[in-house]
Every structure is written in C-alpha cells, then in structure tokens.
C-alpha cells in the first residue's frame, strides 16, 4: 500500500491522483474527511480506501505499507495557536516517523520554505543550518522543529523531507486566504478586470517586485514519484523551480492567460503579516538534481496558462 495523508487537501489530492497512474488501487487516503469544501478534490480518487486520520495508527498496525506520503498539516501562516501546530504538525509527524521506523517504510513528508524565515542564511537545503534557521511564524517554526527532530533520529529507513516553496495549481479552491496568489489573481480579474497586489514595505523592493519561487503542483507530484524509487541520499530537499519571479510577473501572466490587458494596483500588506512577510525566496535545487533528477520544471507563464485553461476557467478539479 501507498498511504497519502492530507489526501483531501490541495497537494495531497493531486499527488494521490498521480500516484494511481502507477500504483492503481494500492493508494490509501488519510485525512479528516468531514470538510465538505474539500469533497470536490476527491472526485478522481473517491474509489480509493479512505481512513480517518484519527483512526490511521490503529488501522495501520497489521498493514503492509510500502511508503507514506505525509502531506497532512496545518498550513495557515496566520495561525498563532501553537497547540494546533504541536498536535497536527509535530506530534502527528513524530507518530508517522515512529510507524515508518517500526515497519521500515519509506517516508516522504512535507516541510516548507517557511523554515528559511527572511532568508538570512540563504535557501540551501543543508542539514547543518536547520538548527540556526529563524522562521517568521509559528507554522514555519513547527516545520523546522520537526525537521530538526528527524535529523536527530536514528537513520534506519528511507526518508525525504520536501521544503515546498510557493505551490499553485488545481484543488486549492477550499484554501481561502491561504490559496495561491495565482488563484486570488484569477478571481479578482474575473470579478472586476483588475488586480491588486501587496505594496512593498521594504525599501529594497519596489511595489510588486517582491520575489518568490512559484512551483506548479504537477511538478511536486513528479518529484514525489521520483523519490518513491530513489536509492539512498536520504534527507531534506528544496522543492521549487530554482528561479524567483516577481508578483508583477505572476499578475501579468494571469492577465495574459485570460486574454485581458493588465490593470494592476497596490494595497498595503495586512498588518498581521507585515513583519512576517518573505520578500525573496528562491530554492537552491542543486541537491535534488545531484541525485539524478532531470525533469524540467514548468516556468511561471506555462504553469499559469495551463492552470487557467484546464482548471480555473471551468472551476474544475484535478
């Protein structure tokens, strides 16, 4: 069996669908399936076995599990209740790790580029810097804490922690404020033909020229599929494109994909995230490529065009 946690969510549902192309009905979905707004994400995988996340460890005791793709987490960067992150991001992941250790099961889990904070130490996925990183919010702290904990465990089975950068793509409709800027931009332009981006509150960046590494969710699936069969090279890996792009680039790409002339204005970044805002992220992808990964990543324009044409225009799920 191949287990995907967070399987009703954005990345998890896309990964689960792609895995079925190789592993068919061997894929098992784990999540809190009570969220009605996530139900459309399961359209293409609703025939697979579903296990509630609270029942998973009891259910798994006598099961032969080849790999666990652990994508379940609280991902809200504006959440400040540490108890939620402790329970869902740290304690649950520790239990997943211990299960994999007992069964000697391959683990691929979601870390985050939020662990890098403002980028004071760069964006290189070296293990040596993990204990020195300074995330800007509790979400990033929880991800870095579990990365550090895992690095201090006995290394007895294959594991890979993926530091996701800014992922966008189908099945993120339920995410509200935490959805990608691509989805928010599409909604704004669809409603009023114009786009508002966050104004820069950093003198080193002009309005709209904040830089992020945006990665299409289909590339995330390709990397996970690759890691399913990688020998050795266990550890933490960045997962972005390796090329930072501006929010203006993103906005113009959305307008172009929709066939509309760009109208872009700027608004203040919300006060609750102004001092926790990342102005530049760019994944150093040399470590993953050194293992033999050769697939080209979607560039921003191509990814947005496909997302708009195949999913957003018809509000379609993956």
Secondary structure, DSSP 8 states (H G I E B T S, - for coil): -EEEETTTSHHHHHHHHHHHHHHGGGEEEEE-TT-GGGGGGGGGGTTSEEEETTTHHHHHTT---SEEEE------TT---HHHHIIIIIIHHHHHHHHHHHHT-EEEEEEEGGGGTT-TT-S---GGGGGG---SSHHHHHHHHHHHHHHTS---S-EEEEEE-EEE-TT-GGGGGGS-HHHHHHHHHHHHS-EEEE---STTS-TT--EE-EEEHHHHHHHHHHHTS--S--EEEEES-S--EEHHHHHHHHHHHHT----EEEE---HHHHTT--SB-----HHHHHTT-------HHHHHHHHIIIIITTT---
